[in-house]
Amino acid sequence: MTRNIVTALQENQDRILDQWVNQRELSEDFGGNFNSFDDLKAQSSELLTAVLENMTAENITDLYASDLEPLIEYVSGLTLSRAKQGFSPRETATYIFSLKDALLKVLGELITEDPKELYRSTLEISKFIDNIGIVSFETFIRGREEVILGQADEMAELSTPVIKVWEGIIAMPIIGTLDSARTQVVMENLLQGIVETESSIAILDISGVPAVDSLVAQHLIKTVNAIRLLGADCVISGIRPEIAQTVVHLGIDLSKMVTKATLASALRYAYGILQLEVRKAGKEKSNL
Protein backbone atom coordinates (compact mmCIF):
# COMPACT_ATOMS: atom_id res chain seq x y z
CA MET A 1 0.00 0.00 0.00
CA THR A 2 1.35 3.43 -0.92
CA ARG A 3 1.50 6.45 1.36
CA ASN A 4 -0.95 8.22 -0.94
CA ILE A 5 -3.62 5.58 -0.33
CA VAL A 6 -3.12 5.71 3.45
CA THR A 7 -3.41 9.48 3.29
CA ALA A 8 -6.54 9.19 1.12
CA LEU A 9 -8.17 6.90 3.67
CA GLN A 10 -7.32 9.30 6.49
CA GLU A 11 -8.81 12.18 4.52
CA ASN A 12 -12.01 10.17 3.99
CA GLN A 13 -12.41 9.15 7.63
CA ASP A 14 -15.89 10.65 7.86
CA ARG A 15 -17.08 8.66 4.83
CA ILE A 16 -15.65 5.46 6.26
CA LEU A 17 -17.27 6.14 9.64
CA ASP A 18 -20.71 6.81 8.12
CA GLN A 19 -20.46 3.68 6.00
CA TRP A 20 -19.42 1.62 9.00
CA VAL A 21 -21.97 2.79 11.59
CA ASN A 22 -24.85 2.72 9.11
CA GLN A 23 -23.96 -0.86 8.31
CA ARG A 24 -23.70 -1.76 12.01
CA GLU A 25 -27.03 -0.12 12.81
CA LEU A 26 -28.75 -2.40 10.31
CA SER A 27 -26.99 -5.55 11.56
CA GLU A 28 -28.85 -8.14 13.61
CA ASP A 29 -26.56 -7.83 16.62
CA PHE A 30 -27.00 -4.05 17.01
CA GLY A 31 -29.04 -2.95 19.99
CA GLY A 32 -28.68 -4.93 23.17
CA ASN A 33 -25.56 -3.40 24.66
CA PHE A 34 -25.64 0.05 23.06
CA ASN A 35 -27.95 2.66 24.53
CA SER A 36 -28.25 4.59 21.28
CA PHE A 37 -26.92 5.11 17.78
CA ASP A 38 -24.82 7.98 19.17
CA ASP A 39 -23.03 5.54 21.52
CA LEU A 40 -22.24 3.28 18.58
CA LYS A 41 -20.96 6.19 16.51
CA ALA A 42 -18.83 7.57 19.34
CA GLN A 43 -17.12 4.25 20.02
CA SER A 44 -16.68 3.54 16.31
CA SER A 45 -15.19 6.98 15.71
CA GLU A 46 -12.58 6.39 18.44
CA LEU A 47 -11.58 2.99 17.04
CA LEU A 48 -11.44 4.23 13.45
CA THR A 49 -9.32 7.22 14.52
CA ALA A 50 -6.91 4.89 16.34
CA VAL A 51 -6.65 2.66 13.23
CA LEU A 52 -6.10 5.43 10.70
CA GLU A 53 -3.75 7.48 12.87
CA ASN A 54 -1.47 4.51 13.47
CA MET A 55 -1.68 2.85 10.04
CA THR A 56 1.22 3.51 7.69
CA ALA A 57 2.36 2.11 4.36
CA GLU A 58 5.15 0.30 6.25
CA ASN A 59 3.44 -1.18 9.31
CA ILE A 60 0.25 -2.34 7.61
CA THR A 61 2.03 -5.63 6.86
CA ASP A 62 3.62 -5.91 10.32
CA LEU A 63 1.23 -5.80 13.27
CA TYR A 64 4.17 -6.16 15.65
CA ALA A 65 5.80 -2.94 14.49
CA SER A 66 6.71 -0.76 17.49
CA ASP A 67 4.73 2.21 16.19
CA LEU A 68 1.54 0.14 16.33
CA GLU A 69 1.73 -0.35 20.12
CA PRO A 70 -0.71 2.53 20.79
CA LEU A 71 -3.28 0.85 18.52
CA ILE A 72 -2.76 -2.55 20.18
CA GLU A 73 -3.20 -0.98 23.61
CA TYR A 74 -6.36 0.79 22.50
CA VAL A 75 -7.90 -2.37 21.03
CA SER A 76 -7.03 -4.31 24.20
CA GLY A 77 -8.63 -1.63 26.36
CA LEU A 78 -11.69 -1.52 24.11
CA THR A 79 -12.08 -5.30 24.34
CA LEU A 80 -11.98 -5.28 28.15
CA SER A 81 -14.35 -2.33 28.30
CA ARG A 82 -16.88 -4.00 26.00
CA ALA A 83 -16.59 -7.24 28.00
CA LYS A 84 -17.60 -5.32 31.15
CA GLN A 85 -20.54 -3.85 29.22
CA GLY A 86 -21.77 -7.35 28.41
CA PHE A 87 -20.44 -7.87 24.89
CA SER A 88 -19.28 -11.39 24.07
CA PRO A 89 -15.86 -11.92 22.42
CA ARG A 90 -17.71 -12.92 19.24
CA GLU A 91 -19.67 -9.66 19.20
CA THR A 92 -16.54 -7.56 19.71
CA ALA A 93 -14.60 -9.44 17.03
CA THR A 94 -17.52 -9.16 14.59
CA TYR A 95 -17.71 -5.45 15.32
CA ILE A 96 -14.01 -5.01 14.52
CA PHE A 97 -14.14 -7.21 11.42
CA SER A 98 -17.07 -5.17 10.08
CA LEU A 99 -14.75 -2.14 9.82
CA LYS A 100 -13.05 -3.99 7.00
CA ASP A 101 -16.16 -3.77 4.79
CA ALA A 102 -16.38 0.00 5.21
CA LEU A 103 -12.67 0.48 4.51
CA LEU A 104 -12.76 -1.69 1.40
CA LYS A 105 -15.86 0.01 0.03
CA VAL A 106 -14.28 3.46 0.29
CA LEU A 107 -10.98 2.05 -0.99
CA GLY A 108 -12.77 0.75 -4.09
CA GLU A 109 -14.18 4.23 -4.69
CA LEU A 110 -10.71 5.76 -4.36
CA ILE A 111 -8.83 3.33 -6.62
CA THR A 112 -10.71 3.05 -9.90
CA GLU A 113 -7.97 2.95 -12.51
CA ASP A 114 -5.40 0.51 -11.10
CA PRO A 115 -6.86 -2.99 -10.47
CA LYS A 116 -3.50 -4.38 -9.30
CA GLU A 117 -3.11 -1.67 -6.68
CA LEU A 118 -6.70 -2.15 -5.56
CA TYR A 119 -6.16 -5.90 -5.23
CA ARG A 120 -2.89 -5.49 -3.29
CA SER A 121 -4.31 -2.81 -1.00
CA THR A 122 -7.46 -4.87 -0.37
CA LEU A 123 -5.39 -7.84 0.80
CA GLU A 124 -3.25 -5.68 3.07
CA ILE A 125 -6.18 -3.94 4.71
CA SER A 126 -8.04 -7.24 5.15
CA LYS A 127 -5.06 -8.82 6.88
CA PHE A 128 -4.50 -5.71 9.00
CA ILE A 129 -8.07 -5.65 10.33
CA ASP A 130 -8.07 -9.46 10.80
CA ASN A 131 -4.97 -9.16 12.97
CA ILE A 132 -6.65 -6.48 15.07
CA GLY A 133 -9.58 -8.88 15.58
CA ILE A 134 -7.13 -11.56 16.70
CA VAL A 135 -5.63 -9.11 19.22
CA SER A 136 -9.13 -8.61 20.59
CA PHE A 137 -9.64 -12.37 21.00
CA GLU A 138 -6.24 -12.79 22.66
CA THR A 139 -6.99 -9.94 25.06
CA PHE A 140 -10.32 -11.46 26.05
CA ILE A 141 -8.79 -14.89 26.61
CA ARG A 142 -5.91 -13.43 28.61
CA GLY A 143 -8.33 -11.43 30.72
CA ARG A 144 -10.47 -14.51 31.33
CA GLU A 145 -7.41 -16.55 32.30
CA GLU A 146 -6.36 -13.88 34.80
CA VAL A 147 -9.83 -13.97 36.34
CA ILE A 148 -9.76 -17.78 36.55
CA LEU A 149 -6.29 -17.79 38.12
CA GLY A 150 -7.39 -15.15 40.61
CA GLN A 151 -10.46 -17.18 41.53
CA ALA A 152 -8.32 -20.31 41.87
CA ASP A 153 -6.00 -18.49 44.29
CA GLU A 154 -8.98 -17.27 46.29
CA MET A 155 -10.44 -20.78 46.41
CA ALA A 156 -7.09 -22.15 47.54
CA GLU A 157 -6.99 -19.61 50.35
CA LEU A 158 -10.57 -20.38 51.37
CA SER A 159 -10.03 -24.14 51.23
CA THR A 160 -6.95 -24.03 53.48
CA PRO A 161 -8.03 -22.09 56.58
CA VAL A 162 -5.84 -22.02 59.67
CA ILE A 163 -7.94 -22.57 62.80
CA LYS A 164 -6.72 -21.78 66.30
CA VAL A 165 -8.05 -24.75 68.27
CA TRP A 166 -6.50 -23.90 71.61
CA GLU A 167 -3.73 -21.80 73.01
CA GLY A 168 -0.63 -23.19 71.32
CA ILE A 169 -2.57 -25.45 68.91
CA ILE A 170 -3.65 -24.69 65.34
CA ALA A 171 -5.31 -26.95 62.81
CA MET A 172 -5.80 -26.92 59.06
CA PRO A 173 -8.39 -29.17 57.39
CA ILE A 174 -7.58 -29.98 53.75
CA ILE A 175 -10.30 -30.88 51.27
CA GLY A 176 -9.44 -31.99 47.74
CA THR A 177 -6.29 -33.07 45.99
CA LEU A 178 -2.87 -31.87 47.11
CA ASP A 179 -0.65 -30.75 44.25
CA SER A 180 2.59 -28.78 44.26
CA ALA A 181 0.90 -25.37 44.01
CA ARG A 182 -1.63 -26.09 46.73
CA THR A 183 1.00 -27.62 48.99
CA GLN A 184 2.89 -24.36 48.78
CA VAL A 185 -0.22 -22.48 49.93
CA VAL A 186 -0.77 -24.98 52.76
CA MET A 187 2.83 -24.66 53.88
CA GLU A 188 2.83 -20.85 53.76
CA ASN A 189 -0.48 -20.56 55.63
CA LEU A 190 0.56 -23.05 58.31
CA LEU A 191 3.95 -21.47 58.87
CA GLN A 192 2.38 -18.02 59.01
CA GLY A 193 -0.26 -19.31 61.42
CA ILE A 194 2.38 -20.80 63.71
CA VAL A 195 4.29 -17.52 63.83
CA GLU A 196 1.21 -15.32 64.35
CA THR A 197 -0.38 -17.50 67.06
CA GLU A 198 2.95 -18.59 68.60
CA SER A 199 1.67 -22.17 68.48
CA SER A 200 3.87 -25.16 69.15
CA ILE A 201 1.61 -27.80 67.57
CA ALA A 202 0.02 -27.83 64.12
CA ILE A 203 -2.57 -30.41 63.12
CA LEU A 204 -2.92 -31.14 59.41
CA ASP A 205 -6.19 -32.98 58.82
CA ILE A 206 -6.38 -34.86 55.49
CA SER A 207 -9.78 -36.46 56.02
CA GLY A 208 -11.02 -34.63 52.93
CA VAL A 209 -8.14 -35.71 50.70
CA PRO A 210 -9.55 -38.38 48.35
CA ALA A 211 -6.30 -40.34 47.92
CA VAL A 212 -2.69 -40.30 49.02
CA ASP A 213 -0.01 -41.31 46.55
CA SER A 214 3.76 -40.96 46.66
CA LEU A 215 3.58 -37.37 45.38
CA VAL A 216 1.06 -36.32 48.04
CA ALA A 217 3.14 -38.06 50.69
CA GLN A 218 6.24 -36.14 49.59
CA HIS A 219 4.27 -32.90 49.85
CA LEU A 220 3.19 -33.80 53.39
CA ILE A 221 6.75 -34.67 54.40
CA LYS A 222 8.01 -31.31 53.11
CA THR A 223 5.30 -29.50 55.03
CA VAL A 224 6.11 -31.35 58.27
CA ASN A 225 9.84 -30.64 57.85
CA ALA A 226 9.15 -26.94 57.30
CA ILE A 227 7.02 -26.81 60.46
CA ARG A 228 9.76 -28.52 62.47
CA LEU A 229 12.25 -25.91 61.34
CA LEU A 230 10.14 -23.37 63.25
CA GLY A 231 10.43 -25.49 66.38
CA ALA A 232 6.83 -26.74 66.26
CA ASP A 233 5.40 -30.26 66.10
CA CYS A 234 3.07 -31.43 63.33
CA VAL A 235 0.37 -34.10 63.57
CA ILE A 236 -1.24 -35.60 60.47
CA SER A 237 -4.81 -36.68 61.17
CA GLY A 238 -7.44 -38.32 58.97
CA ILE A 239 -5.42 -41.41 58.06
CA ARG A 240 -8.26 -43.66 56.90
CA PRO A 241 -7.77 -47.45 56.50
CA GLU A 242 -7.62 -47.22 52.70
CA ILE A 243 -5.01 -44.48 52.91
CA ALA A 244 -2.96 -46.57 55.36
CA GLN A 245 -3.09 -49.53 52.97
CA THR A 246 -2.04 -47.36 50.04
CA VAL A 247 0.89 -45.90 51.99
CA VAL A 248 2.11 -49.36 52.96
CA HIS A 249 1.60 -50.70 49.42
CA LEU A 250 3.64 -47.84 47.93
CA GLY A 251 6.39 -48.32 50.49
CA ILE A 252 6.13 -44.74 51.72
CA ASP A 253 7.91 -44.18 55.02
CA LEU A 254 5.83 -42.00 57.32
CA SER A 255 7.33 -43.46 60.47
CA LYS A 256 9.01 -40.16 61.38
CA MET A 257 5.67 -38.36 61.27
CA VAL A 258 3.02 -38.39 63.98
CA THR A 259 -0.17 -39.69 62.37
CA LYS A 260 -3.64 -40.17 63.84
CA ALA A 261 -6.80 -41.72 62.46
CA THR A 262 -9.09 -38.87 63.47
CA LEU A 263 -8.94 -35.21 64.33
CA ALA A 264 -10.15 -36.06 67.85
CA SER A 265 -7.18 -38.39 68.31
CA ALA A 266 -4.85 -35.68 67.08
CA LEU A 267 -6.33 -33.25 69.61
CA ARG A 268 -5.86 -35.76 72.44
CA TYR A 269 -2.22 -36.13 71.42
CA ALA A 270 -1.75 -32.35 71.26
CA TYR A 271 -3.37 -31.85 74.68
CA GLY A 272 -1.09 -34.52 76.09
CA ILE A 273 2.03 -32.83 74.69
CA LEU A 274 0.96 -29.53 76.26
CA GLN A 275 -0.06 -31.30 79.49
CA LEU A 276 -3.63 -30.13 79.18
CA GLU A 277 -6.66 -32.00 80.46
CA VAL A 278 -10.25 -31.57 79.32
CA ARG A 279 -13.05 -32.84 81.57
CA LYS A 280 -16.82 -32.81 81.30
CA ALA A 281 -18.58 -30.60 83.80
CA GLY A 282 -20.02 -32.50 86.76
CA LYS A 283 -17.55 -35.35 86.58
CA GLU A 284 -14.37 -35.76 88.51
CA LYS A 285 -12.20 -36.68 85.58
CA SER A 286 -12.84 -37.48 81.96
CA ASN A 287 -10.30 -37.18 79.20
CA LEU A 288 -11.39 -35.85 75.81
Phi, psi and omega in degrees: 000135181274161178298327181297321181290319177299316178298319180297320178295318179297321180289339180253030182301319181297320178296316180297317181297314179299317179299318184291307185292326177295322177294317181292326181295328181273351182288159183290332184268006176281147179123245176015290188257359174255135180286329183201171176297326180297323177296316178299314183294321181296314180293320180294322179297320179295315180294315180298319178299317179297321180293309185288327180289332183260346180283132174227169179295338181271314187274355183295340178257006182218093183293342182266010176298141185299329182283359176262000181302320177300322179292317180299316179297320180295314180297320178298315178296320179297319180298313180295321179296315180293326178298320178293332180280351177109003178285140175279161178299328178295317181296319180292317179295318178298320178299316180291317181297330182293340176297330181302317182299317180293318179297317183290326178296313179292323178299318178297329178283335181275325182252100184245347186242003181224086182303323181294317178294321178297316180297312181296315180294323178299316179296318182293316179295319180300313180294322181299311180292323177300319179294324177296320177298322178294320176302319179298315178298314181299321179296316180298315181296317179297319178296318179295320178297320178296321178295316181296317179296320178297317178295323179296319178296319179296319178296321179297319178295317182291329184273000178230063181282144175262122185247127175277106184281318182203169177299115180093359181230126173237157180222151176223111175278135180246128178237127180105182184283142176264116173244182184300315182295316182289326177299323178297319178295316179301314182297314181297316181294318180294314180297319178295320179296321179296317181293314184292322183265356182054041180276153179250352179225131177239129179255124178251107184264119182251027179301329182270003177276121186297325182205152178239117176247186183298325181292315178297319179298319178296321177298317180296318180297318178297320180295315179298317180298320179295321179294321180294329179296337177272001179085014180252162176260149179236135178241129176262117179247166180089023178282094180284161181306318181293327177290319178300317179296318180297317180299316180294317182297323181278352180072029181277129182267106176248019185294335180274001179250144176277119181237144179225153183287324184228164177294324178298319178295322178295322178294318177302316180297315181296318178297323180294318179299320182272003180058045176254154180223130179247127181232149176286143179295138178092356178240151183292317183198127178206113179289154178297000000 
